[in-house]
Amino acid sequence: MINVRFFAALREQLDSNEVSIPAASIQNVADVKAALIKLHPDWKTHLASTLILNAVNHHMVDIKHSVNQGDEVAFFPPVTGG
Amino acid sequence: MSLPNTLKETCSEQLSEISIQAEDFNLGEEVDLLEENNHDDGAVVTFSGRVRNKNLGLNVKGLTLEHYPEMTEKTLQDILTQAKEKWNIGRVKVIHRVGTLAIGEQIVFVGVTSKHRQDAFSAAEFIMDFLKVKAPFWKKELTELGETWLSSRQSDADQAKKWN
């Protein structure tokens, strides 16, 4: 399985903190997004936004970054700390 | 028993450089920790950020800070490692608060020491600039119009790019 987490505005828009999806057929971050949208078509407008940032195992990565069984993937809006 | 000086210095270097916390911090105490038994460094540069009462023309009543705990510390550690590679700095401390904060409350602290001022000035600015665009914190403001997640600013992205 792949654990997927959401933060801040995206977490509220999806009304979900965290979901798990099967790792089969997942190769990269884009595949994770596509799998989520297939499961929840109404998430598309929020997840497909080009502003959304991606992390794999707590490092910010681009959409083509590989994803493997047991990884933690996260999606979130641009950060606004400091 | 008093410790030999070399051992004292080793101990103080092991003080945690990063703290993500709900509670407030004391600026004076943080400066003391940067300076204590640190006779190599003549320069101490600190920055602290606080909650403003207005943003984008709206009256702010307070804000809530969310973060991604497992990622926040790693990201900040990575920023500090880069700062240490770029400049000759002594001690460094970053504090960022999370949770609900009222107007005027402290949000963030960056403190850097170095032998001479330029390294500490540059490193402190670099750390803040990258914290702003890389560290996974999000602010939700409470204004007279209700709660809103803040949008990132292009000016922050531009500011971070200038270090490339």
gemmi code that builds the backbone of each chain (N, CA, C; Angstrom):
import gemmi

chains = {
    "A": [
        ("MET", (0.836, -1.202, 0.000), (0.000, 0.000, 0.000), (0.875, 1.259, 0.000)),
        ("ILE", (0.252, 2.336, -0.435), (0.908, 3.638, -0.393), (0.038, 4.548, 0.465)),
        ("ASN", (0.668, 5.177, 1.436), (-0.067, 6.070, 2.322), (-0.023, 7.484, 1.731)),
        ("VAL", (-1.182, 8.111, 1.623), (-1.245, 9.450, 1.034), (-1.832, 10.421, 2.053)),
        ("ARG", (-1.152, 11.541, 2.275), (-1.625, 12.532, 3.256), (-1.885, 13.879, 2.590)),
        ("PHE", (-2.840, 14.609, 3.172), (-3.220, 15.926, 2.645), (-3.130, 16.945, 3.764)),
        ("PHE", (-2.774, 18.181, 3.404), (-2.623, 19.216, 4.427), (-3.334, 20.517, 4.051)),
        ("ALA", (-3.624, 21.272, 5.102), (-4.121, 22.654, 5.003), (-5.387, 22.757, 4.141)),
        ("ALA", (-5.423, 23.751, 3.228), (-6.644, 23.975, 2.450), (-7.049, 22.724, 1.667)),
        ("LEU", (-6.072, 22.005, 1.133), (-6.395, 20.799, 0.355), (-7.059, 19.735, 1.235)),
        ("ARG", (-6.549, 19.583, 2.447), (-7.144, 18.634, 3.404), (-8.622, 18.967, 3.637)),
        ("GLU", (-8.906, 20.276, 3.761), (-10.295, 20.682, 3.992), (-11.158, 20.502, 2.749)),
        ("GLN", (-10.580, 20.821, 1.575), (-11.360, 20.685, 0.330), (-11.728, 19.223, 0.070)),
        ("LEU", (-10.801, 18.313, 0.368), (-11.058, 16.892, 0.127), (-11.784, 16.247, 1.304)),
        ("ASP", (-11.808, 16.964, 2.411), (-12.365, 16.430, 3.653), (-11.704, 15.093, 4.001)),
        ("SER", (-10.376, 15.064, 3.886), (-9.628, 13.842, 4.172), (-8.211, 14.195, 4.620)),
        ("ASN", (-7.756, 13.547, 5.691), (-6.374, 13.734, 6.146), (-5.439, 12.769, 5.447)),
        ("GLU", (-5.966, 11.586, 5.187), (-5.084, 10.482, 4.860), (-5.873, 9.359, 4.194)),
        ("VAL", (-5.303, 8.766, 3.144), (-5.908, 7.567, 2.547), (-4.799, 6.595, 2.171)),
        ("SER", (-5.158, 5.337, 2.031), (-4.193, 4.341, 1.544), (-4.680, 3.812, 0.216)),
        ("ILE", (-3.760, 3.664, -0.726), (-4.145, 3.093, -2.021), (-3.187, 1.946, -2.358)),
        ("PRO", (-3.659, 0.967, -3.137), (-2.791, -0.158, -3.499), (-1.607, 0.308, -4.347)),
        ("ALA", (-0.451, -0.285, -4.103), (0.764, 0.147, -4.812), (0.830, -0.390, -6.245)),
        ("ALA", (0.039, -1.438, -6.514), (0.072, -2.022, -7.864), (-0.305, -0.955, -8.882)),
        ("SER", (0.428, -0.908, -9.980), (0.210, 0.029, -11.097), (0.645, 1.470, -10.796)),
        ("ILE", (1.193, 1.703, -9.589), (1.701, 3.052, -9.277), (3.211, 3.092, -9.538)),
        ("GLN", (3.614, 4.032, -10.370), (5.057, 4.183, -10.602), (5.592, 5.516, -10.129)),
        ("ASN", (4.748, 6.544, -10.225), (5.236, 7.862, -9.821), (4.110, 8.685, -9.192)),
        ("VAL", (4.442, 9.930, -8.815), (3.477, 10.782, -8.108), (2.242, 11.050, -8.974)),
        ("ALA", (2.470, 11.223, -10.276), (1.339, 11.470, -11.173), (0.355, 10.300, -11.153)),
        ("ASP", (0.887, 9.067, -11.051), (0.012, 7.885, -10.983), (-0.815, 7.884, -9.693)),
        ("VAL", (-0.203, 8.364, -8.608), (-0.930, 8.425, -7.332), (-2.111, 9.389, -7.478)),
        ("LYS", (-1.847, 10.553, -8.075), (-2.924, 11.529, -8.297), (-4.037, 10.933, -9.144)),
        ("ALA", (-3.630, 10.253, -10.227), (-4.619, 9.675, -11.142), (-5.462, 8.617, -10.427)),
        ("ALA", (-4.809, 7.797, -9.576), (-5.527, 6.753, -8.843), (-6.534, 7.369, -7.873)),
        ("LEU", (-6.126, 8.460, -7.225), (-7.022, 9.126, -6.276), (-8.242, 9.721, -6.993)),
        ("ILE", (-7.975, 10.308, -8.164), (-9.068, 10.934, -8.919), (-10.036, 9.858, -9.449)),
        ("LYS", (-9.479, 8.683, -9.764), (-10.339, 7.584, -10.212), (-11.274, 7.131, -9.078)),
        ("LEU", (-10.711, 7.087, -7.860), (-11.510, 6.685, -6.695), (-12.504, 7.764, -6.277)),
        ("HIS", (-12.072, 9.035, -6.435), (-12.894, 10.180, -5.991), (-12.932, 11.226, -7.112)),
        ("PRO", (-13.805, 11.044, -8.084), (-13.832, 11.977, -9.223), (-13.999, 13.440, -8.787)),
        ("ASP", (-14.697, 13.660, -7.689), (-14.915, 15.046, -7.230), (-13.639, 15.684, -6.667)),
        ("TRP", (-12.572, 14.934, -6.512), (-11.305, 15.509, -6.024), (-10.490, 16.129, -7.153)),
        ("LYS", (-10.926, 15.890, -8.389), (-10.103, 16.274, -9.528), (-9.749, 17.761, -9.547)),
        ("THR", (-10.752, 18.623, -9.368), (-10.473, 20.067, -9.473), (-9.413, 20.503, -8.468)),
        ("HIS", (-9.439, 19.896, -7.280), (-8.491, 20.301, -6.239), (-7.103, 19.685, -6.469)),
        ("LEU", (-7.085, 18.369, -6.757), (-5.805, 17.668, -6.908), (-5.077, 18.021, -8.200)),
        ("ALA", (-5.839, 18.341, -9.235), (-5.210, 18.586, -10.537), (-4.605, 19.987, -10.620)),
        ("SER", (-4.878, 20.830, -9.634), (-4.326, 22.188, -9.660), (-2.808, 22.158, -9.759)),
        ("THR", (-2.279, 22.990, -10.641), (-0.820, 23.005, -10.832), (-0.105, 23.624, -9.629)),
        ("LEU", (-0.863, 24.272, -8.744), (-0.235, 24.874, -7.563), (0.119, 23.831, -6.505)),
        ("ILE", (-0.577, 22.685, -6.551), (-0.392, 21.681, -5.497), (1.040, 21.122, -5.525)),
        ("LEU", (1.659, 21.082, -4.334), (3.027, 20.566, -4.198), (2.976, 19.100, -3.760)),
        ("ASN", (4.045, 18.368, -4.083), (4.099, 16.934, -3.788), (5.321, 16.619, -2.932)),
        ("ALA", (5.128, 15.684, -2.000), (6.274, 15.182, -1.240), (6.218, 13.665, -1.232)),
        ("VAL", (7.398, 13.047, -1.297), (7.495, 11.598, -1.114), (8.477, 11.356, 0.020)),
        ("ASN", (8.027, 10.602, 1.011), (8.846, 10.326, 2.201), (9.464, 11.613, 2.770)),
        ("HIS", (8.637, 12.643, 2.850), (8.981, 13.900, 3.531), (9.983, 14.769, 2.793)),
        ("HIS", (10.132, 14.544, 1.503), (10.950, 15.443, 0.681), (10.103, 15.958, -0.469)),
        ("MET", (10.199, 17.261, -0.716), (9.454, 17.845, -1.818), (10.028, 17.311, -3.128)),
        ("VAL", (9.143, 16.851, -4.012), (9.588, 16.250, -5.281), (8.691, 16.731, -6.414)),
        ("ASP", (9.094, 16.446, -7.660), (8.205, 16.798, -8.764), (7.295, 15.614, -9.091)),
        ("ILE", (6.363, 15.871, -9.973), (5.274, 14.933, -10.255), (5.755, 13.614, -10.880)),
        ("LYS", (6.951, 13.640, -11.451), (7.485, 12.428, -12.094), (8.288, 11.552, -11.134)),
        ("HIS", (8.438, 12.002, -9.907), (9.248, 11.264, -8.929), (8.646, 9.877, -8.678)),
        ("SER", (9.511, 8.853, -8.571), (8.993, 7.493, -8.411), (8.397, 7.258, -7.031)),
        ("VAL", (7.430, 6.368, -6.989), (6.735, 6.008, -5.750), (6.718, 4.486, -5.659)),
        ("ASN", (7.084, 3.988, -4.468), (7.147, 2.537, -4.273), (6.274, 2.102, -3.100)),
        ("GLN", (6.014, 0.811, -3.088), (5.274, 0.174, -1.986), (5.800, 0.685, -0.638)),
        ("GLY", (4.892, 1.113, 0.241), (5.292, 1.546, 1.583), (5.674, 3.017, 1.681)),
        ("ASP", (5.746, 3.717, 0.564), (6.108, 5.141, 0.614), (4.973, 5.975, 1.194)),
        ("GLU", (5.360, 7.126, 1.742), (4.354, 8.108, 2.153), (4.388, 9.259, 1.154)),
        ("VAL", (3.252, 9.485, 0.524), (3.118, 10.584, -0.443), (2.254, 11.657, 0.211)),
        ("ALA", (2.585, 12.914, -0.017), (1.740, 13.988, 0.522), (1.484, 15.031, -0.551)),
        ("PHE", (0.277, 15.590, -0.507), (-0.099, 16.689, -1.413), (-0.528, 17.863, -0.549)),
        ("PHE", (-0.059, 19.057, -0.943), (-0.437, 20.245, -0.154), (-0.299, 21.521, -0.974)),
        ("PRO", (-0.948, 22.604, -0.516), (-0.846, 23.887, -1.214), (0.526, 24.517, -0.959)),
        ("PRO", (0.872, 25.568, -1.720), (2.122, 26.282, -1.438), (2.206, 26.649, 0.046)),
        ("VAL", (3.415, 26.583, 0.589), (3.584, 26.770, 2.028), (3.565, 28.265, 2.387)),
        ("THR", (3.107, 28.556, 3.602), (2.942, 29.965, 4.005), (3.397, 30.205, 5.447)),
        ("GLY", (4.497, 29.531, 5.835), (4.989, 29.730, 7.201), (5.844, 30.976, 7.336)),
        ("GLY", (6.512, 31.064, 8.464), (7.445, 32.166, 8.712), (6.789, 33.413, 9.246)),
    ],
    "B": [
        ("MET", (31.191, 19.654, 39.957), (32.377, 19.446, 39.125), (32.303, 20.329, 37.886)),
        ("SER", (33.383, 21.040, 37.630), (33.317, 21.880, 36.426), (33.926, 21.143, 35.245)),
        ("LEU", (33.310, 21.303, 34.119), (33.755, 20.605, 32.916), (34.891, 21.379, 32.270)),
        ("PRO", (35.851, 20.664, 31.662), (36.869, 21.397, 30.899), (36.189, 22.163, 29.754)),
        ("ASN", (36.786, 23.284, 29.353), (36.173, 24.133, 28.330), (35.830, 23.413, 27.028)),
        ("THR", (36.754, 22.535, 26.597), (36.509, 21.864, 25.309), (35.252, 21.007, 25.392)),
        ("LEU", (35.054, 20.376, 26.544), (33.888, 19.506, 26.702), (32.613, 20.345, 26.753)),
        ("LYS", (32.680, 21.481, 27.448), (31.523, 22.379, 27.518), (31.082, 22.796, 26.120)),
        ("GLU", (32.095, 23.132, 25.306), (31.748, 23.595, 23.960), (31.113, 22.477, 23.146)),
        ("THR", (31.623, 21.260, 23.331), (31.038, 20.129, 22.612), (29.584, 19.954, 23.031)),
        ("CYS", (29.334, 20.080, 24.342), (27.972, 19.898, 24.845), (27.032, 20.939, 24.250)),
        ("SER", (27.477, 22.196, 24.241), (26.564, 23.234, 23.782), (26.285, 23.098, 22.290)),
        ("GLU", (27.272, 22.547, 21.552), (27.024, 22.353, 20.122), (25.959, 21.303, 19.874)),
        ("GLN", (25.716, 20.471, 20.875), (24.712, 19.426, 20.681), (23.298, 19.910, 21.012)),
        ("LEU", (23.174, 21.162, 21.472), (21.841, 21.705, 21.725), (21.058, 21.668, 20.417)),
        ("SER", (19.797, 21.356, 20.543), (18.988, 21.229, 19.335), (18.925, 22.548, 18.574)),
        ("GLU", (19.138, 22.465, 17.270), (19.138, 23.675, 16.440), (17.751, 24.035, 15.938)),
        ("ILE", (16.814, 23.087, 16.040), (15.481, 23.307, 15.479), (14.436, 22.972, 16.525)),
        ("SER", (13.471, 23.849, 16.679), (12.373, 23.541, 17.587), (11.046, 23.966, 16.972)),
        ("ILE", (10.137, 23.008, 16.847), (8.775, 23.292, 16.389), (7.922, 23.166, 17.646)),
        ("GLN", (7.281, 24.228, 18.040), (6.626, 24.208, 19.344), (5.367, 25.056, 19.360)),
        ("ALA", (4.441, 24.680, 20.258), (3.212, 25.466, 20.429), (3.487, 26.651, 21.354)),
        ("GLU", (4.373, 26.461, 22.325), (4.597, 27.500, 23.329), (5.473, 28.639, 22.797)),
        ("ASP", (5.351, 29.778, 23.461), (6.120, 30.969, 23.089), (7.601, 30.753, 23.424)),
        ("PHE", (8.454, 31.652, 22.906), (9.877, 31.602, 23.245), (10.297, 32.973, 23.743)),
        ("ASN", (11.432, 32.990, 24.430), (11.938, 34.235, 25.003), (13.184, 34.644, 24.217)),
        ("LEU", (13.077, 35.799, 23.547), (14.184, 36.266, 22.695), (15.499, 36.355, 23.446)),
        ("GLY", (15.442, 36.937, 24.647), (16.655, 37.124, 25.444), (17.324, 35.803, 25.771)),
        ("GLU", (16.489, 34.818, 26.143), (17.053, 33.499, 26.489), (17.684, 32.838, 25.271)),
        ("GLU", (17.054, 33.035, 24.117), (17.598, 32.430, 22.897), (18.951, 33.054, 22.542)),
        ("VAL", (19.058, 34.374, 22.708), (20.337, 35.042, 22.442), (21.391, 34.551, 23.436)),
        ("ASP", (21.003, 34.414, 24.705), (21.943, 33.903, 25.715), (22.493, 32.540, 25.312)),
        ("LEU", (21.600, 31.659, 24.814), (22.036, 30.311, 24.430), (22.997, 30.339, 23.246)),
        ("LEU", (22.782, 31.303, 22.353), (23.691, 31.422, 21.201), (25.073, 31.922, 21.642)),
        ("GLU", (25.073, 32.728, 22.700), (26.325, 33.373, 23.130), (27.082, 32.593, 24.208)),
        ("GLU", (26.350, 31.792, 24.984), (26.924, 31.130, 26.149), (28.144, 30.269, 25.787)),
        ("ASN", (29.255, 30.519, 26.452), (30.518, 29.789, 26.192), (30.919, 29.810, 24.720)),
        ("ASN", (30.503, 30.822, 24.031), (30.825, 30.917, 22.601), (31.705, 32.148, 22.412)),
        ("HIS", (33.033, 31.942, 22.572), (33.932, 33.094, 22.501), (34.587, 33.234, 21.128)),
        ("ASP", (34.222, 32.309, 20.225), (34.775, 32.384, 18.868), (34.055, 33.413, 18.017)),
        ("ASP", (32.774, 33.623, 18.339), (31.941, 34.417, 17.446), (31.672, 35.816, 17.988)),
        ("GLY", (31.976, 36.814, 17.158), (31.731, 38.198, 17.546), (30.382, 38.712, 17.087)),
        ("ALA", (29.750, 37.978, 16.165), (28.485, 38.467, 15.587), (27.318, 37.563, 15.960)),
        ("VAL", (26.219, 38.182, 16.346), (24.975, 37.450, 16.616), (23.868, 38.169, 15.859)),
        ("VAL", (23.262, 37.486, 14.892), (22.155, 38.085, 14.133), (20.893, 37.294, 14.444)),
        ("THR", (19.827, 38.013, 14.793), (18.562, 37.317, 15.045), (17.439, 37.968, 14.258)),
        ("PHE", (16.469, 37.150, 13.891), (15.242, 37.637, 13.270), (14.086, 37.016, 14.029)),
        ("SER", (13.054, 37.808, 14.323), (11.834, 37.191, 14.827), (10.647, 37.767, 14.086)),
        ("GLY", (9.694, 36.892, 13.799), (8.492, 37.285, 13.066), (7.287, 37.179, 13.977)),
        ("ARG", (6.366, 38.139, 13.852), (5.186, 38.190, 14.726), (3.901, 38.296, 13.904)),
        ("VAL", (2.781, 38.006, 14.549), (1.474, 38.088, 13.888), (1.078, 39.554, 13.746)),
        ("ARG", (0.812, 39.996, 12.495), (0.391, 41.384, 12.254), (-1.113, 41.533, 12.430)),
        ("ASN", (-1.550, 42.793, 12.636), (-2.984, 43.028, 12.857), (-3.759, 43.243, 11.560)),
        ("LYS", (-3.028, 43.402, 10.438), (-3.714, 43.602, 9.145), (-3.015, 42.786, 8.076)),
        ("ASN", (-3.820, 42.266, 7.136), (-3.238, 41.588, 5.985), (-4.184, 41.746, 4.812)),
        ("LEU", (-3.660, 42.193, 3.678), (-4.454, 42.373, 2.466), (-5.709, 43.201, 2.744)),
        ("GLY", (-5.556, 44.220, 3.596), (-6.649, 45.152, 3.858), (-7.677, 44.683, 4.874)),
        ("LEU", (-7.487, 43.487, 5.405), (-8.447, 42.973, 6.388), (-7.853, 43.022, 7.793)),
        ("ASN", (-8.731, 43.196, 8.778), (-8.282, 43.155, 10.163), (-8.124, 41.704, 10.596)),
        ("VAL", (-6.929, 41.385, 11.041), (-6.638, 40.012, 11.461), (-6.879, 39.898, 12.964)),
        ("LYS", (-7.593, 38.839, 13.350), (-7.833, 38.630, 14.780), (-6.835, 37.623, 15.367)),
        ("GLY", (-6.337, 36.755, 14.506), (-5.374, 35.749, 14.965), (-5.151, 34.763, 13.849)),
        ("LEU", (-4.278, 33.802, 14.090), (-4.092, 32.785, 13.052), (-3.771, 31.430, 13.650)),
        ("THR", (-3.996, 30.415, 12.816), (-3.677, 29.051, 13.203), (-2.616, 28.537, 12.237)),
        ("LEU", (-1.594, 27.922, 12.797), (-0.516, 27.377, 11.977), (-0.561, 25.857, 11.982)),
        ("GLU", (-0.703, 25.311, 10.775), (-0.668, 23.854, 10.621), (0.696, 23.479, 10.036)),
        ("HIS", (1.173, 22.289, 10.315), (2.398, 21.840, 9.659), (2.358, 20.331, 9.417)),
        ("TYR", (3.394, 19.859, 8.752), (3.510, 18.435, 8.411), (4.675, 17.942, 9.256)),
        ("PRO", (4.379, 17.482, 10.491), (5.438, 17.281, 11.485), (6.640, 16.494, 10.994)),
        ("GLU", (6.392, 15.363, 10.332), (7.517, 14.500, 9.939), (8.412, 15.176, 8.897)),
        ("MET", (7.851, 16.112, 8.151), (8.618, 16.745, 7.074), (9.255, 18.063, 7.499)),
        ("THR", (8.643, 18.737, 8.447), (9.092, 20.080, 8.811), (10.537, 20.093, 9.272)),
        ("GLU", (10.837, 19.205, 10.219), (12.180, 19.216, 10.789), (13.240, 18.833, 9.746)),
        ("LYS", (12.909, 17.836, 8.911), (13.850, 17.419, 7.857), (14.155, 18.580, 6.916)),
        ("THR", (13.102, 19.313, 6.552), (13.271, 20.428, 5.610), (14.143, 21.516, 6.226)),
        ("LEU", (13.863, 21.848, 7.486), (14.651, 22.899, 8.138), (16.101, 22.449, 8.303)),
        ("GLN", (16.295, 21.162, 8.640), (17.661, 20.646, 8.792), (18.428, 20.780, 7.483)),
        ("ASP", (17.739, 20.498, 6.405), (18.349, 20.594, 5.081), (18.739, 22.051, 4.767)),
        ("ILE", (17.896, 22.989, 5.147), (18.185, 24.415, 4.921), (19.408, 24.837, 5.753)),
        ("LEU", (19.466, 24.354, 7.000), (20.609, 24.712, 7.863), (21.909, 24.109, 7.306)),
        ("THR", (21.820, 22.883, 6.797), (23.012, 22.263, 6.208), (23.526, 23.096, 5.041)),
        ("GLN", (22.601, 23.558, 4.206), (23.014, 24.402, 3.069), (23.632, 25.708, 3.547)),
        ("ALA", (23.055, 26.302, 4.585), (23.590, 27.571, 5.103), (25.016, 27.381, 5.625)),
        ("LYS", (25.245, 26.220, 6.282), (26.586, 25.954, 6.844), (27.611, 25.700, 5.740)),
        ("GLU", (27.131, 25.183, 4.613), (28.053, 24.973, 3.484), (28.419, 26.290, 2.817)),
        ("LYS", (27.483, 27.222, 2.811), (27.696, 28.498, 2.104), (28.488, 29.507, 2.926)),
        ("TRP", (28.259, 29.526, 4.251), (28.886, 30.550, 5.077), (29.599, 29.932, 6.264)),
        ("ASN", (30.533, 30.700, 6.792), (31.283, 30.261, 7.953), (30.533, 30.720, 9.201)),
        ("ILE", (29.607, 29.867, 9.660), (28.797, 30.267, 10.810), (29.061, 29.375, 12.010)),
        ("GLY", (28.773, 29.909, 13.177), (29.000, 29.186, 14.417), (27.743, 28.439, 14.827)),
        ("ARG", (26.960, 29.082, 15.696), (25.735, 28.423, 16.153), (24.534, 28.926, 15.366)),
        ("VAL", (23.515, 28.075, 15.335), (22.289, 28.466, 14.646), (21.094, 27.881, 15.393)),
        ("LYS", (20.027, 28.663, 15.423), (18.792, 28.178, 16.063), (17.585, 28.657, 15.266)),
        ("VAL", (16.672, 27.724, 15.015), (15.409, 28.078, 14.356), (14.266, 27.589, 15.235)),
        ("ILE", (13.346, 28.487, 15.545), (12.137, 28.108, 16.284), (10.941, 28.493, 15.424)),
        ("HIS", (9.983, 27.602, 15.293), (8.741, 27.960, 14.603), (7.587, 27.462, 15.442)),
        ("ARG", (6.624, 28.337, 15.660), (5.474, 27.931, 16.466), (4.349, 27.376, 15.594)),
        ("VAL", (3.548, 26.517, 16.189), (2.367, 25.962, 15.526), (1.176, 26.109, 16.474)),
        ("GLY", (-0.023, 25.959, 15.922), (-1.219, 26.095, 16.748), (-1.836, 27.473, 16.571)),
        ("THR", (-2.609, 27.890, 17.552), (-3.342, 29.147, 17.439), (-2.573, 30.287, 18.087)),
        ("LEU", (-2.413, 31.381, 17.326), (-1.643, 32.536, 17.801), (-2.471, 33.812, 17.686)),
        ("ALA", (-2.309, 34.698, 18.656), (-3.029, 35.976, 18.646), (-2.139, 37.068, 18.052)),
        ("ILE", (-2.739, 38.212, 17.733), (-1.982, 39.347, 17.188), (-0.827, 39.700, 18.120)),
        ("GLY", (0.324, 39.969, 17.512), (1.490, 40.379, 18.297), (2.309, 39.221, 18.816)),
        ("GLU", (1.752, 38.017, 18.758), (2.524, 36.874, 19.263), (3.666, 36.536, 18.310)),
        ("GLN", (4.717, 35.997, 18.857), (5.872, 35.592, 18.063), (5.541, 34.298, 17.308)),
        ("ILE", (5.986, 34.256, 16.042), (5.752, 33.065, 15.211), (7.057, 32.304, 14.989)),
        ("VAL", (8.102, 33.062, 14.652), (9.321, 32.406, 14.176), (10.557, 33.137, 14.705)),
        ("PHE", (11.613, 32.362, 14.927), (12.889, 32.928, 15.366), (14.010, 32.273, 14.574)),
        ("VAL", (14.929, 33.085, 14.091), (16.165, 32.567, 13.490), (17.326, 33.313, 14.130)),
        ("GLY", (18.280, 32.587, 14.672), (19.462, 33.203, 15.274), (20.709, 32.527, 14.731)),
        ("VAL", (21.697, 33.322, 14.346), (22.940, 32.782, 13.784), (24.121, 33.540, 14.374)),
        ("THR", (25.185, 32.828, 14.713), (26.408, 33.499, 15.153), (27.520, 33.226, 14.143)),
        ("SER", (28.457, 34.153, 14.072), (29.644, 33.954, 13.217), (30.762, 34.843, 13.744)),
        ("LYS", (31.968, 34.606, 13.238), (33.101, 35.411, 13.707), (32.876, 36.873, 13.379)),
        ("HIS", (32.505, 37.144, 12.129), (32.250, 38.516, 11.679), (30.832, 38.614, 11.146)),
        ("ARG", (30.289, 39.824, 11.068), (28.854, 39.970, 10.875), (28.298, 39.462, 9.547)),
        ("GLN", (29.092, 39.544, 8.452), (28.476, 39.290, 7.149), (27.956, 37.860, 7.000)),
        ("ASP", (28.710, 36.883, 7.528), (28.252, 35.491, 7.432), (26.931, 35.289, 8.174)),
        ("ALA", (26.832, 35.874, 9.368), (25.608, 35.685, 10.164), (24.416, 36.393, 9.522)),
        ("PHE", (24.643, 37.623, 9.008), (23.556, 38.340, 8.317), (23.048, 37.527, 7.126)),
        ("SER", (23.968, 37.092, 6.280), (23.575, 36.385, 5.053), (22.900, 35.059, 5.376)),
        ("ALA", (23.492, 34.309, 6.312), (22.928, 32.996, 6.635), (21.525, 33.138, 7.227)),
        ("ALA", (21.325, 34.126, 8.096), (20.005, 34.305, 8.717), (18.960, 34.641, 7.649)),
        ("GLU", (19.340, 35.497, 6.701), (18.404, 35.878, 5.648), (18.095, 34.682, 4.734)),
        ("PHE", (19.131, 33.931, 4.406), (18.973, 32.730, 3.568), (18.031, 31.726, 4.250)),
        ("ILE", (18.250, 31.499, 5.543), (17.425, 30.525, 6.278), (15.955, 30.960, 6.263)),
        ("MET", (15.700, 32.251, 6.541), (14.314, 32.744, 6.526), (13.712, 32.648, 5.131)),
        ("ASP", (14.478, 33.039, 4.120), (13.957, 33.017, 2.742), (13.553, 31.601, 2.322)),
        ("PHE", (14.350, 30.604, 2.690), (14.019, 29.232, 2.303), (12.963, 28.612, 3.200)),
        ("LEU", (12.965, 28.982, 4.467), (11.881, 28.531, 5.356), (10.534, 28.947, 4.759)),
        ("LYS", (10.479, 30.186, 4.257), (9.240, 30.740, 3.696), (8.707, 29.939, 2.516)),
        ("VAL", (9.597, 29.398, 1.688), (9.122, 28.728, 0.469), (9.229, 27.203, 0.506)),
        ("LYS", (9.947, 26.656, 1.491), (10.154, 25.198, 1.517), (9.542, 24.487, 2.729)),
        ("ALA", (9.534, 25.134, 3.877), (9.114, 24.407, 5.076), (7.584, 24.270, 5.098)),
        ("PRO", (7.100, 23.037, 5.343), (5.657, 22.796, 5.229), (4.839, 23.296, 6.433)),
        ("PHE", (4.670, 24.624, 6.437), (3.775, 25.283, 7.399), (2.691, 25.998, 6.585)),
        ("TRP", (1.497, 26.075, 7.152), (0.406, 26.814, 6.483), (-0.335, 27.669, 7.511)),
        ("LYS", (-0.576, 28.923, 7.125), (-1.281, 29.842, 8.025), (-2.738, 29.983, 7.605)),
        ("LYS", (-3.613, 29.881, 8.596), (-5.029, 30.159, 8.376), (-5.366, 31.370, 9.229)),
        ("GLU", (-5.816, 32.423, 8.550), (-6.089, 33.668, 9.267), (-7.548, 33.771, 9.655)),
        ("LEU", (-7.758, 34.338, 10.826), (-9.120, 34.668, 11.240), (-9.283, 36.181, 11.096)),
        ("THR", (-10.176, 36.597, 10.176), (-10.427, 38.027, 9.960), (-11.915, 38.293, 10.160)),
        ("GLU", (-12.308, 39.563, 9.924), (-13.736, 39.880, 10.081), (-14.595, 39.128, 9.059)),
        ("LEU", (-13.972, 38.602, 8.003), (-14.734, 37.849, 7.000), (-14.724, 36.348, 7.278)),
        ("GLY", (-14.137, 35.939, 8.378), (-14.075, 34.515, 8.707), (-12.664, 33.971, 8.556)),
        ("GLU", (-12.575, 32.639, 8.425), (-11.261, 32.000, 8.345), (-10.843, 31.800, 6.896)),
        ("THR", (-9.602, 32.132, 6.595), (-9.092, 31.901, 5.236), (-7.642, 31.414, 5.292)),
        ("TRP", (-7.354, 30.447, 4.430), (-5.963, 30.001, 4.277), (-5.217, 31.063, 3.495)),
        ("LEU", (-4.035, 31.418, 3.951), (-3.243, 32.417, 3.229), (-2.711, 31.832, 1.924)),
        ("SER", (-2.605, 32.691, 0.915), (-1.971, 32.286, -0.338), (-0.489, 32.621, -0.241)),
        ("SER", (0.316, 31.833, -0.961), (1.743, 32.146, -0.964), (1.953, 33.421, -1.781)),
        ("ARG", (3.040, 34.121, -1.507), (3.327, 35.384, -2.193), (4.423, 35.196, -3.222)),
        ("GLN", (4.223, 35.798, -4.377), (5.247, 35.755, -5.415), (6.543, 36.394, -4.906)),
        ("SER", (6.399, 37.440, -4.090), (7.592, 38.140, -3.589), (8.478, 37.202, -2.759)),
        ("ASP", (7.847, 36.244, -2.054), (8.645, 35.284, -1.278), (9.395, 34.335, -2.209)),
        ("ALA", (8.717, 33.919, -3.278), (9.371, 33.028, -4.250), (10.547, 33.756, -4.911)),
        ("ASP", (10.333, 35.028, -5.269), (11.394, 35.817, -5.910), (12.582, 35.998, -4.964)),
        ("GLN", (12.268, 36.241, -3.700), (13.300, 36.465, -2.696), (14.197, 35.220, -2.563)),
        ("ALA", (13.578, 34.027, -2.563), (14.358, 32.789, -2.424), (15.212, 32.538, -3.672)),
        ("LYS", (14.686, 32.943, -4.839), (15.410, 32.697, -6.089), (16.719, 33.473, -6.169)),
        ("LYS", (16.772, 34.589, -5.459), (17.969, 35.428, -5.592), (19.238, 34.738, -5.054)),
        ("TRP", (19.071, 33.636, -4.298), (20.242, 32.917, -3.762), (20.797, 31.910, -4.753)),
        ("ASN", (20.094, 31.679, -5.878), (20.564, 30.676, -6.847), (21.838, 31.132, -7.541)),
    ],
}
model = gemmi.Model(1)
for chain_id, residues in chains.items():
    chain = gemmi.Chain(chain_id)
    for i, (resn, *xyz) in enumerate(residues, 1):
        res = gemmi.Residue()
        res.name, res.seqid = resn, gemmi.SeqId(i, " ")
        for name, pos in zip(("N", "CA", "C"), xyz):
            atom = gemmi.Atom()
            atom.name, atom.element = name, gemmi.Element(name[0])
            atom.pos, atom.b_iso = gemmi.Position(*pos), 0.0
            res.add_atom(atom)
        chain.add_residue(res)
    model.add_chain(chain)
structure = gemmi.Structure()
structure.add_model(model)
structure.setup_entities()
